[in-house]
């Protein structure tokens, strides 16, 4: 009985991830992008701890792996997609409103619905990850939680808005579409990207992880929520540099 209970703990944490992601979707649709971003961050924490609990309790299961992917599609696919949908509403209409009340020229509907590319490419990314035996240590392509945290950071920046002019210049329709297209491509790309799973505490084996975590901590300490998108951009940029310079990341 105890073994069955402990074996279900990781799945329970995964379900909490799913619930947090569902709340993020609801808040994003309602235009509460700060809350949506917050619950994506909560979902990311649950996503980390379900894997940690599975390793700690040695509670691996086939259903746990499938459940994790299904939860991630909601939390790190649909939820950030809905944040983009609402951001595009603001950029095109200047407001968030029920979809049946939106009036746009026919071609602008394609712009608005381009937000659905995020859940589509995220689902494709997760499906590839599940059958790709090359991604046991590091990643090929942008992990869905990293992409989701990028869009979550945009919601948080709007909630704690201190630089109104910067927000107006950043969240234009063209910029949003550009970021969406680049990150969607990265989700399914073959770009090697390092994971934050430490194989030990050795600095020589994990120097790139220590470097990234130290830089991320400084960005968050000095820039608060404005540092979060920079952390994700740093992660992408570092992975690109490591790849171009053929710096090994398998340690």
N, C-alpha and C positions, 0 to 999 in steps of 0.2 A: 504493500500500500504506500509506504514511504517513497519507494522508488518511483511509483506511478505519479505521486504528487510532485516530487522534485523534477521528474521528467517533463511535467507540464509547465513548469515555471518559465522556461524560455518562450514557449508558445504564448503564455499569458502576457509576457512583456511585449511580444510581437503584436498581440491584439490591442495592447495599449497604444502602440505605435499607430495601428490602423485607426483607432478612435481619435487620437490626436490629429491625424491627417484628415479625417472626416470633418472634424471641427474647423480645421484650417480651410477646407473647401467652402464650408458654410459661411465663415467670416469673410472670405475673399469675395464670394458672390454678393454678400451684403455690403461690400465696400469697406469693410473693417480690415484694411490690409495690415495694420500693425498687429492685430490679434492673429490674423492668418499667418504672418511671419513668425510670431511667437510660437504658435502651435506646430509649425513645421520644425522649429528648433527643438521643441519638446519631443516630437516624433523621432528626430535624429538621435536624441539621447536614448530613447527606448530602443532604437535600432542598434545602437552601440551595445547597450546592456543586455539585449537578448542573446547576441553572439557571445558576450562575456560570460553570461550565465550558462550557456550551453557548454562552453569550454570548461568552466569551473565545475559544473555538475556532471560533465561527460554525458549530457543529455542530447545527443545528436539524433535526428530522425528525418526521414524523407518528407514527412508531413510538415515538419518545422521549416525545412528549406523552401517548400512550395508556399507555405503560409507567409514566410518572410517576403518573398517576391510579390505576392498578392498585396500585402500591406504596403510595400514600397511603391507599387504602382499608384496607390491612392495618395500616400503621404509625399512622395517625391516625384510624382508624375502629374496627377490630376490637380493637386493643391497648388503647385507653382504655376501650372497652366492657367488656373483661375485667377491667380494674382496678375499674370500677364494680361488676361482677358479684361480685368477691371482697369489696369493701367492703360490699356489701349482705349477703353471707354473714356477715361479721363482725357487722353491726348486727342481723341477724335471729337468728343462731345462736350468735354469740360465737366462731366458729371457721371455718376453711377446711377443706372436706372434699370427697372425690370426689362428683360430682353424683348418682351412683346411691345414695349413702348419705344424702343429704339428706332429712329428714322435715319437711315443712311443711304447714300447712293449705292447701287448694286455692287460696284467694285470694292467699296469700302467694307462691305460685309466679308469679303475674302480676307481683308486685313485683320478684321476683328477675330474671325474664326481661325486665323493662323496660330492663335494661342493654343489650339488643340494639337499642334505639332509637338509641344512639350510632352504631354502624356503619351502621344504616339511613339516618339523616339525613346522616351523613358521605358516604355513597355518592351520595345525592341531591344534596348540595351540590357534590360533584366533577363529577357529570354536568352540572349546571346551569352550572358554571364553564366547562366545556369548550365549550359552545355559546353562551355569553353574550359577545358582542363588547364589552359595556360595561365589562368588568373587566380591561382591558389595563393600566391605570395604578393604579387602586385596587380595592377589593373591594366587593361587595354581599353583606352577610352575614358572619358570623364565619368566617375561614379555618380549615380543618380542623387545620393544625398548631397554631394558637393554642388551639383547644379541647383537642387532645390534650395539649399542655403543661400545661394546667390540671389534667387528671386525672393526668398524670405527677407533678405537684407534690404531689398528695395522697399518692401512693405514696412519694415521697421524704420527705415530712414524717413518715410513719409509720416509715420506716427510721431517720431521725435524730431520733427522738422525744425532745423535751426538755420538752414541756408536755403531760403525760398527760391532765390534766383538760380542757385545750383540745381535744385530739383527740377525747376522749369526747363532748364537747358538739357538736363540728363534724360528726363523721361519724355522725350519727343517720340512720335510714332516711328520715325526712321531709326533712331537709336535703339528702341525696344525691339524692332524687327531685326536689326543687325545682331544684337546680342542673342536673340532667340535663335537665329539661323546658325551662328557660330557655335553656340553651346549644343544645339541639336546635332550638328555635325560631329562635335567632339564626343557626344554620348556614344555614337556608334563607330567612331574612328578606331584605328589600330595604334594610336599614340600610346606608348608605354607611360603609365603614370604611377608614381610610388604610393604605397599604402602607408598608413600610420601604425601598422602592426609591428611591434618591436620583437625581434627574435632573441633579444637579450639586452643588456644595458651597455654593451660595448660601443664606445664612441666611433671607432673605425667602421663598424658595421652599420651604424645608424646615424652617421653625421648629418645626412641630408634631412632626416626626420627631426633631429635636434635643431638644426638650422631653421627649418620651417616653423616648428612649434615656438621657438624663441621669437622669430619675426612676427608670427601671428599674435603672440601675447602682447608684444609691443604695440602693434597696430590697434588692437582692441583696447589696450590701456589708454592710449593717447587719443584715439579717434572714436571710441565707443562703437555705436552701431554703424557709423560711417566707415569703420575699419573692416567690418565683416566682408563686404564685397571685395575689398582689396586683398583680404586673406585668400579668397577663392581665386582671384586673378593671379596672385602670387603662386598659388599651387599649380595653376595651369602653366604659367610662365616658367616656373622652375622645372616642371616636367618636360616642357619643350626644349629648354636649354640642355637638360641632362641627355635628352634624346639626340639633339644635334651634335653635341660634343662627345657623344658615346660614353657618357659617365655611367657606370653601373649603379643600379638601384636595387639590386637583388639581395643586398645584405640584410 
